[in-house]
Amino acid sequence: MGFLAQVTTTGQISKSDIALGSWWSDQFTRILPMDVIQVLIFALISSVVISLVYRKTYRGVLYNPTFSTTLILLTLVTAPVVMVIGSNVALSMGMVGALSIVRFRTAVKDPIDTAYMFWSITMGIVIGSKLYIIALIVVALITVMMIALSFVRMRTNENYLLVLHYDPAAEQEIDAELHRGVKNYRIRSKTITRSGAEMTVDLRLNQRADIVSHMLDIQGVYDATLVAVQNETAV
């Protein structure tokens, strides 16, 4: 305030006044530059770990690198906001009111993506509160859990769509191969034209199963396509 009063009185300001005045010290009365650097460094480390875990455990059809970058930015943005809020109750209530009107316009394709977003925001809150050791412990424990869950998920059967183009005369052999090689399947669609037939089968497979090559070994099967799917209506 003394510096501003001096500027108001004299009506002039020089570079030396800015450098030697109290304006700079007023900016860092509660938050030191070193605190900001520490928070950003820990936030970057934690967010990069979260991003790598997401990439390692992703089991969708198409991996989107932009979402990994978003996870890093969520932590880096949340941590300084928590630092600024601190113990100011009025400012905290204002931030909660502002965040309550924010909506994520991008559709989240996989529910697990929402969990990763909350993980990034939570780490930003913990690091912004300068609880660095707790933040590192939480990141390490959740990382181990997610990798373990991903390993268990890899060992289970996953949902696929099998699309076949074939001669209608080979349909019995196709059904026999499905009964022999697949424990659980359901025919979603079947189309017969003058040039041949098309069948779409919803099934669960172990990743090591090679149903496509087995189908191509059947006389009369023109081509076979296997596509991974993620939906609630799968078998």
Secondary structure by P-SEA (a helix, b strand, c coil): caaaaaaaaaccccaaaaaacaaaaaacccccaaaaaaaaaaaaaaaaaaaaaaaaacccccccaaaaaaaaaaaaaaaaaaaaacccaaaaaaaaaaaaacccccccccaaaaaaaaaaaaaaaaaaacaaaaaaaaaaaaaaaaaaaaaaaaabbbbbbbbbbccccaaaaaaaaaaacccbbbbccccccccbbbbbbbbcccccccaaaaaaacccccbbbbbbbbccccc
